Structures are given as C-alpha cells and as structure tokens.
Amino acid sequence: MYRLLRVQQPEPFDIVDGRILIAGYGIAFEANLNVIVRDATGAVVVHTFFMTSGGDVWSNWQTSVALPGVPATPSGFVEVTDRGGAELPVTLVTVPVVFGTALVPDYRGFQLRLVQPGDTLSGIALEFYGDAALYPRIFEANRNQIADADLIFPGQSLRVPLA
C-alpha cells in the first residue's frame, strides 16, 4: 500500500545548509502541502506551504525553504504534511536532518573521512580544523552512526562539515 505522501529529499540525517531542498511525491488535499522545519527542541525554525500540481492525483513535487538564521541546535526535523480534508486524512512525514549552518559558520559541505586504527574525533578535528576541541562538529554531523564520541571504529566513513 502506498502512503499518501513520500519525501525523497532530504534523506534521513542529511546535512542541510541555509536553503533546504525538499522533494517527493504524493497526493495533497487541494494541492497544498505544508513544510515545517524544527530544531531538536521542537521549536519552529520556519513554517510555510506550497502548491503542487496534482491535487487529488499522484504527482511529483519540489520546493525549497530558506532558513531565516542559524538554528539553535545542530539537529532537527523537516516535516511535510497535507492539510487533510473530507476524503484524505492528514498525512505527516518527518525527516531528521542535521543543520550544517549550526555546526560550522559559513557551512558549504562536508568531506568524507575514513576512520583509521588509532583515530579519535578530536584527532580528526585537529586534522581538519586545527583545533581538537572542535570534535563536537564531527560528532553532531554523524549522530546517526555515532552514539558515543569516544567510540569510533576503523572503517567508519565520517562526514566532516567544512566552511
């Protein structure tokens, strides 16, 4: 069975910048979809809506949402929801994301770094940023695969956010 709404971009735990590209497909009541971006505390960073071309027909859609500033937390969520209606239930899709702009000032992307035996997050931070104390940037960028900043393993591919 198909869900009424699918979000294909961003993917879960993508690192996003100041403009979030959002795309998917589905059915939207009266062709309207809402986008809500929240930080990890649940605070709304931005709330907007856009119109799709499909209405009650399955269609592809895409939009972009500009963040008004740097979110208060490095992690957060993108929520896409229809408005529901008499024929359609309210559908909500929540995608966890990482705000690159909250990790690194002037964030522009990330580099992949393969963990080698003996590596630590602080050592990788020293290598990339010149400051071992900035390891939380790398930790937060990889929370989907690192639960403890002191436990990384050879063979892991870590995202190192860069400006």
Steps between C-alpha positions, in 0.01 A plus 500: 500500500626845415523774756320814386819703525867411451802720559803399297716801581643567747582145600512420872799662672612699194707805584309800368611859457314832511266399216338159535393328180192282555357261242268203485172380362149435617151636528425835661156623605419797275861471373644662818790365704644649818870501588607549859868502597566446871814494709567214743298670776193505275514876449380606155785641290278566198144409398374545147281334240511444128268379228550183299362440156327174584225566751322167524735343243834346591765747392863590551572821686797701617564820685775671696481667837745768613592493867466847656819452702714242671285245689554475875598131483710302252229241448138545409216387278330580173127427513284482191126472546186533296205690639272199502142536395174313472647232272862499621635455850775731621831349400826597671849397394786592736861487382787547750772733368825662611537877461846558352468872575472420873817288484736722303467872429462549122440126451543397136518119509681206649790271426492128567775370729562126539585416862839335536631296799595742779282786374294708743244770429726757664789388277285530190384845617864604544574373149214691334446804722836543674321471836431168674232662718275536192432124490128556590449628144595159364309317772176691430539455123511123552250439783321251276799265536685618814330474838811573710766751392766274654400197289586513133622200305740439212309481174231751596451774242443828686368828362724793593308828451700778336472872430 
